[in-house]
């Protein structure tokens, strides 16, 4: 009985979330702002990747950031604002993912009319964020070499739910057993057309290809 | 309104979970079996750590394993059973954590009368598992160096909820910027008496201290 109620409530919550996500999508489209939902395991390097993207593109595009955290710690938002960019921190109050309503509140606090791109850093979690649409144009998963090559097999919902895969920390490949073929086989099984970018935010390897993709995607979003 | 219902249901679920966790605790005590709830971020090395613990102690103690996964993939359980040890795989069906009921089902399938220790590998997640008691004697968090030194600040609920901290992959310290003082300050702030074991499952560094702790804890559990 409790379980039935729980499932119904969960379905209602997801439906309500999808409606707000659709509002966010419209708001972003009307503002001509491309938004990315950046998901990852804790410590995969979401913040470093966002800071690198900012460093390489903020002279061309205006970028804003929404930082999702389970606590009040503003560490990541502080890193963005110290670069002079607009950032909003969302404290989920212990919740394990961002939802569309939280992101809508974040978007309201950003100067959307002045922005080209909004990067949304979700809570570090390979399970829950996959179920909640935020209204972003693309869902991005940042994986990292130290997590191991079995992650697609163990977190299939997340790997199935994303549009783009960034494989971070490839500079650590010499020090860690990681079978790239096994990993990519797992990815392809779940998400055959997933575009992927092996990168290192330490050596900058692979980042130009990511930049190209982001610029092309912004163009596609605006003019197609 | 939906939110009020959701919170009430969540409270009911947690209360029901706690009751089953208490049953598990009693079952384990009556069976004289020490159980550990092993939590971590995806890829922190839970399975490697469990396999190392088995390799070093299974000639002295009888160890069983419960493997929590969000999918049907039995990769980790297979690794344990290939060593000739009893292992039960629990597929959470996409759920982001183990709960006491799942663990009770797992315990029923293990030969408890023949075991000394049960290692429960939770779903890789630094948020949700912290809220769900399983009835284990101790909660163990496995952190890892590549996750970064800011994790206590960003996942305070998990760091507050555990009894033991294993800091894994210390062999990667030369290749990764990780300020151990900053990390430990964050841990102490949340959980001042947390016992911690820096280890490497690649070089075996630090594992003897972990083994001593586990043997002493088994003794304390059985005879105090």
Interface residues (C-beta under 8 A of the other chain):
Chain A: X2 X5 X6 X9 X12 X13 X16 X41 X42 X43 X69 X70 X71 X73 X75 X94 X95 X96 X123 X124 X125 X126 X127 X128 X144 X146 X147 X148 X150 X151 X153 X154 X155 X156 X157 X169 X171 X172 X175 X176
Chain B: X2 X5 X6 X9 X12 X13 X16 X41 X42 X43 X69 X70 X71 X73 X75 X94 X95 X96 X123 X124 X125 X126 X127 X128 X144 X146 X147 X148 X150 X151 X153 X154 X155 X156 X157 X169 X171 X172 X175 X176
